[in-house]
């Protein structure tokens, strides 16, 4: 797959890929929507509150992620991934370890606030490091790394729930917190920020002298993308709006309540847990599929296909029931597509449009908007189910939104990435020279 020419690139890049993979897995266990499948019933039992009240409180707290993502991005831009990332992961581990040991709802909300503030750091690390190390092959590498997301869904909820039921709330989260904190310490050695720090180029393929001359100024630039310019850029909105709807409103709502959605359709709890695990395991090869498709047909078109998967999935959940379980199974396959593609395609799209030098800057604003939609989505499904006794109405509203998202992705036809534009120009020049010679 790779024509790696530079000595020393492969072991360093592999270390980055492994560290990002595990970081993504752990981040989803503490703040991913599907982690609520364990946390929510535990909190309902401990505090005797309804799922709507629990989800409403946590969703409200997660609105702090809007500002947190903007500040986290700014801090990483100033100080780098390691100086912000290592203490953030360690602090997240400590907060998780305390989760099961607080005896008040205020304490739970405080810990959720801390995790909400730290989560964007972990997410920016995941996308930013891969974007820094890979330009030509970013799609397939994101596809490999983000297998961690469906793996987390497949293993954490089914296995974690059994461990939680055996050892209890406090011990379960204490053990998880220790693992996360230790992983943060490992980041002191594992967070390698850019290949240039080691005398290498992205993908391990040296830039030509002409390309280096064109890109040198960009590497040392002060960002040209201040907020007024971002707001005026239509490509930013074609990224931010659909990904807020898909990754926030829809996916967060679904994944935070997969088990209740399935059991309300007439499935037994054990069957629902099995299907959730099977759905997530199916997302692992699909993550690679999305990365392959990204490099094959282009990032914007791949995102548009991804949006259509949510259209079909929303239809299946809206109209599926005990008498038409085949629609539920189709919807679950579409959720598998979502689990495999969501952590992959958003950072890939940002990197395609704006480039690795602006990745953190742009991602922090997209993340802020996505957090608003996430908070709404998690609460929306829970409250609508409380009010109507069904999730169907919620999913009916997702159908037109999925169509809008796909159309917006198709409107992205321009890259603002100078490295990508330079590589495209040189590739076109070489192709022209080859055709002229032949």
C-alpha positions in Angstrom: 0.0 0.0 0.0 2.8 2.4 0.9 5.9 3.3 -1.0 7.8 4.5 2.1 11.2 5.8 1.0 12.5 7.5 4.1 14.4 5.5 6.7 12.9 5.6 10.1 9.4 6.7 9.0 7.7 3.4 9.4 8.4 2.7 13.2 7.7 6.3 14.2 4.5 6.5 12.2 3.3 3.1 13.4 3.8 4.3 17.0 1.6 7.3 16.3 -1.1 5.1 14.7 -1.1 2.7 17.7 -1.2 5.6 20.2 -4.1 7.3 18.4 -5.9 4.0 18.1 -5.9 3.2 21.8 -6.6 6.9 22.7 -9.7 6.8 20.6 -10.8 3.5 22.2 -10.4 4.9 25.7 -12.0 8.3 24.9 -15.1 6.6 23.7 -15.4 4.6 26.9 -15.5 7.8 29.0 -17.3 10.3 26.8 -18.7 8.5 23.7 -22.4 8.3 23.4 -22.5 4.5 23.6 -20.8 4.7 27.0 -24.1 6.0 28.3 -25.6 2.5 27.9 -23.7 1.6 31.1 -23.5 4.9 32.9 -27.2 5.9 32.5 -28.7 2.7 34.0 -26.1 2.9 36.8 -27.1 6.5 37.6 -30.8 5.8 37.3 -30.4 3.0 39.9 -28.2 5.1 42.2 -30.2 8.3 42.2 -33.7 7.0 41.4 -34.1 9.5 38.5 -35.7 8.9 35.1 -33.6 8.4 32.0 -34.9 11.7 30.6 -33.7 13.5 33.7 -30.3 11.8 33.7 -29.7 12.5 30.0 -31.0 16.0 30.2 -28.6 16.9 33.0 -25.6 15.3 31.3 -26.6 16.9 27.9 -26.8 20.3 29.5 -23.4 19.9 31.1 -21.9 18.9 27.8 -22.8 22.2 26.3 -19.6 23.4 28.1 -17.8 21.5 25.4 -18.6 24.3 23.0 -16.2 26.7 24.7 -13.9 23.8 25.8 -13.3 22.7 22.2 -12.4 26.3 21.1 -10.0 26.8 24.0 -8.5 23.3 23.7 -7.7 24.0 20.0 -6.2 27.3 20.8 -4.0 25.8 23.6 -2.8 23.0 21.3 -2.0 25.4 18.5 0.1 27.4 21.0 1.8 24.6 23.0 1.5 21.5 20.9 -0.2 18.1 21.3 2.1 16.6 24.0 2.1 19.5 26.5 -1.7 19.7 26.5 -2.5 16.1 25.8 -0.5 14.2 28.4 -1.9 16.1 31.5 -5.4 16.1 30.0 -5.5 12.3 29.6 -4.1 11.8 33.1 -6.7 14.2 34.5 -9.5 12.4 32.6 -8.4 9.1 34.1 -8.5 10.6 37.6 -12.0 12.0 36.9 -13.3 8.6 35.6 -11.9 6.9 38.7 -14.0 9.2 40.9 -17.2 8.7 38.9 -18.5 5.7 40.9 -17.4 7.1 44.3 -19.3 10.4 44.4 -22.6 10.2 46.4 -24.3 13.3 45.1 -25.8 14.3 41.8 -23.8 17.5 41.9 -20.6 15.4 42.1 -21.6 13.5 39.0 -22.3 16.7 37.2 -19.0 18.1 38.2 -17.1 15.1 36.9 -19.1 15.1 33.7 -18.1 18.8 33.3 -14.5 17.9 33.8 -14.7 15.1 31.2 -16.5 17.4 28.8 -13.8 20.0 29.1 -11.1 17.4 28.5 -12.7 15.4 25.7 -12.0 17.8 22.9 -8.3 17.6 23.7 -8.4 13.8 23.2 -10.4 14.1 19.9 -8.1 16.8 18.5 -5.1 14.6 19.3 -6.6 11.7 17.4 -7.3 13.7 14.2 -4.4 16.1 14.4 -1.6 13.6 14.7 -2.8 11.5 11.8 -3.4 14.6 9.6 0.2 15.7 10.4 1.8 12.4 9.5 -0.2 11.5 6.4 -1.3 13.6 3.5 -1.6 11.3 0.5 -2.8 8.3 2.5 -4.8 10.0 5.1 -8.1 8.3 4.1 -6.9 4.7 4.5 -4.9 5.5 7.7 -8.0 7.2 9.3 -9.9 4.1 8.2 -7.4 1.8 10.0 -7.1 4.0 13.2 -10.9 4.5 13.6 -11.5 0.7 13.8 -11.0 1.6 17.5 -14.5 3.2 17.5 -16.5 0.1 16.6 -14.1 -2.0 18.6 -14.9 0.1 21.6 -18.7 -0.2 21.0 -18.4 -3.9 20.4 -16.4 -4.7 23.6 -17.0 -1.9 26.2 -20.8 -2.1 26.6 -21.3 -5.9 26.4 -18.1 -6.8 28.4 -18.1 -3.7 30.5 -21.7 -4.2 31.6 -20.9 -7.8 32.8 -17.9 -6.5 34.7 -19.9 -3.6 36.2 -22.6 -6.0 37.3 -20.0 -8.2 39.0 -17.8 -5.7 40.7 -20.1 -2.7 41.1 -20.2 0.9 40.0 -17.3 2.2 42.1 -14.8 -0.5 41.3 -15.6 -0.6 37.6 -14.9 3.1 37.0 -11.9 3.1 39.4 -10.2 0.4 37.3 -11.1 2.2 34.0 -9.7 5.5 35.4 -6.4 4.0 36.3 -5.9 2.5 32.8 -6.7 5.9 31.2 -4.3 7.8 33.5 -1.5 5.3 32.8 -2.1 5.7 29.1 -1.7 9.5 29.4 1.7 9.0 31.0 2.8 6.8 28.0 2.0 9.8 25.8 5.2 11.4 27.1 7.0 9.1 24.7 4.3 8.2 22.2 2.9 11.6 21.1 5.2 12.4 18.1 3.8 15.6 16.7 5.1 16.0 13.1 7.3 13.9 10.9 9.4 17.1 10.2 10.6 16.9 13.9 12.5 13.7 12.9 13.7 14.9 9.5 10.9 13.2 7.7 8.0 14.2 5.4 4.4 13.1 5.5 3.7 9.5 4.3 7.5 8.9 4.4 7.7 10.1 0.8 10.1 13.0 0.4 8.8 16.3 -1.0 10.8 17.4 -4.1 13.0 20.5 -3.6 10.4 22.5 -5.6 7.6 21.3 -3.3 9.6 22.0 -0.2 10.3 25.6 -1.4 6.6 26.2 -2.0 5.6 24.7 1.4 8.2 26.1 3.7 6.4 29.3 4.4 3.2 27.5 5.1 4.8 25.3 7.8 5.9 28.3 9.8 2.9 30.5 9.1 0.6 32.3 11.6 -2.9 31.1 10.8 -4.5 32.8 8.0 -7.9 31.5 9.1 -9.1 33.9 11.7 -12.8 33.6 12.8 -14.2 36.2 10.4 -12.7 34.4 7.4 -13.9 31.0 8.7 -17.4 32.4 9.0 -17.3 33.7 5.4 -16.0 30.4 4.0 -18.9 28.4 2.6 -16.9 25.2 2.7 -16.6 25.5 6.5 -20.4 25.5 6.8 -20.7 22.6 4.4 -18.5 20.7 6.8 -19.8 22.0 10.1 -23.6 21.9 9.6 -24.0 18.4 8.3 -21.4 17.0 10.7 -23.3 18.6 13.6 -26.5 17.0 12.4 -25.0 13.6 11.7 -22.2 13.3 14.3 -24.1 15.2 16.9 -27.9 15.1 16.7 -28.3 11.8 15.0 -25.4 9.6 16.0 -25.1 10.8 19.6 -28.8 10.3 20.1 -28.8 6.8 18.6 -25.6 5.5 20.3 -26.5 6.9 23.7 -29.7 4.8 23.7 -29.1 1.8 21.4 -30.2 -0.7 24.0 -33.5 1.1 25.0 -34.2 1.6 21.2 -33.8 -2.1 20.5 -35.7 -3.3 23.6 -38.6 -0.9 22.9 -38.8 -2.6 19.4 -39.7 -5.9 21.2 -36.2 -7.4 21.5 -35.0 -9.1 24.7 -32.1 -7.4 26.6 -29.6 -10.2 25.8 -30.6 -10.1 22.2 -30.2 -6.3 22.1 -26.7 -6.6 23.7 -25.7 -9.2 21.2 -27.0 -7.1 18.2 -25.2 -4.1 19.6 -21.9 -6.0 19.7 -22.5 -7.5 16.3 -23.3 -4.1 14.9 -20.1 -2.7 16.3 -17.9 -5.6 15.1 -19.4 -5.1 11.7 -18.2 -1.5 11.9 -14.6 -2.6 12.1 -14.1 -3.7 8.5 -16.5 -0.9 7.5 -14.1 1.6 9.0 -11.5 0.3 6.6 -14.0 0.4 3.8 -14.7 4.1 4.4 -11.0 4.9 4.3 -10.6 3.0 1.1 -13.6 4.7 -0.5 -12.2 8.1 0.7 -9.0 7.6 -1.2 -10.9 6.0 -4.2 -13.7 8.5 -5.0 -12.7 11.5 -2.9 -13.5 12.8 0.6 -16.5 15.0 -0.1 -18.3 12.3 -2.2 -17.6 9.6 0.5 -19.1 11.9 3.1 -22.2 12.2 0.9 -22.6 8.4 0.7 -22.2 8.3 4.5 -25.1 10.7 4.8 -27.3 8.4 2.8 -26.6 5.6 5.2 -28.2 7.6 7.9 -31.2 8.2 5.7 -31.8 4.4 5.4 -31.0 3.8 9.0 -33.5 6.5 10.2 -36.2 5.0 8.0 -35.5 1.5 9.5 -35.8 2.7 13.1 -38.8 4.9 12.3 -40.9 2.1 10.9 -39.4 -1.1 12.2 -41.0 -3.0 15.1 -41.6 -6.5 16.4 -43.6 -7.3 13.2 -41.0 -5.9 10.8 -37.7 -6.7 12.5 -35.9 -6.8 9.1 -36.2 -3.0 9.1 -34.5 -2.9 12.5 -31.7 -5.1 11.1 -31.2 -2.9 8.1 -31.1 0.1 10.4 -28.5 -1.6 12.6 -26.3 -2.3 9.5 -26.5 1.4 8.7 -25.5 2.2 12.3 -22.5 -0.1 11.7 -21.6 2.0 8.8 -21.9 5.1 11.0 -19.8 3.6 13.8 -17.2 2.7 11.2 -17.2 6.0 9.4 -18.0 8.8 11.9 -14.6 9.0 13.7 -12.9 8.7 10.3 -14.6 10.9 7.8 -15.0 14.2 9.8 -11.3 14.7 10.5 -10.5 13.4 7.0 -12.9 16.0 5.5 -11.4 18.9 7.6 -7.9 17.8 6.6 -8.9 17.6 2.9 -10.5 21.1 2.8 -8.2 23.0 5.1 -5.0 21.0 5.4 -2.9 19.7 8.3 -1.6 23.2 9.3 -5.1 24.5 9.9 -6.6 21.2 11.1 -6.7 22.1 14.8 -7.9 25.6 14.2 -10.8 24.5 12.1 -11.6 21.4 14.1 -12.2 23.3 17.3 -14.9 25.4 15.7 -16.6 22.4 14.1 -16.4 20.6 17.4 -18.1 23.5 19.2 -21.1 23.4 16.9 -21.2 19.6 17.1 -21.4 19.7 20.9 -24.5 21.8 20.7 -26.1 19.3 18.4 -24.9 16.3 20.5 -26.5 17.7 23.7 -29.8 18.2 21.8 -29.7 14.8 20.2 -29.1 12.8 23.4 -31.9 14.7 25.2 -34.2 14.8 22.2 -34.5 11.0 21.8 -34.9 10.4 25.5 -37.5 13.1 26.0 -39.5 12.2 22.9 -39.6 8.6 24.0 -40.8 9.7 27.5 -43.5 11.9 25.9 -44.7 9.7 23.0 -43.8 6.2 24.4 -41.8 5.6 21.2 -38.6 6.6 19.3 -40.3 6.5 15.9 -41.2 10.2 15.7 -37.6 11.2 16.4 -36.3 9.0 13.6 -38.9 10.3 11.2 -37.4 13.8 11.7 -33.9 12.4 10.9 -34.9 11.4 7.4 -35.0 14.8 5.7 -32.0 15.9 7.8 -29.9 13.1 6.3 -30.8 14.2 2.8 -29.8 17.8 3.5 -26.5 16.6 4.9 -25.6 14.5 1.8 -26.4 17.4 -0.5 -24.3 19.8 1.5 -21.3 17.4 1.4 -21.7 17.3 -2.4 -21.3 21.1 -2.5 -17.7 20.8 -1.2 -15.7 21.0 -4.4 -12.7 23.1 -3.3 -9.7 22.4 -1.1 -7.9 25.3 0.7 -5.0 23.1 1.6 -1.8 24.5 0.0 0.1 21.2 0.4 -2.7 19.3 -1.3 -3.0 21.9 -4.1 0.8 21.8 -4.7 0.8 18.0 -4.8 -2.2 18.0 -7.2 -0.5 20.6 -9.4 2.7 18.5 -9.6 0.8 15.3 -10.2 -1.1 17.0 -13.1 2.2 18.4 -14.5 3.8 14.9 -14.4 0.8 13.3 -16.0 0.8 16.0 -18.7 4.5 15.5 -19.3 4.1 11.7 -19.5 1.2 11.9 -22.0 3.2 14.4 -24.1 6.2 12.2 -24.1 4.2 9.1 -25.0 
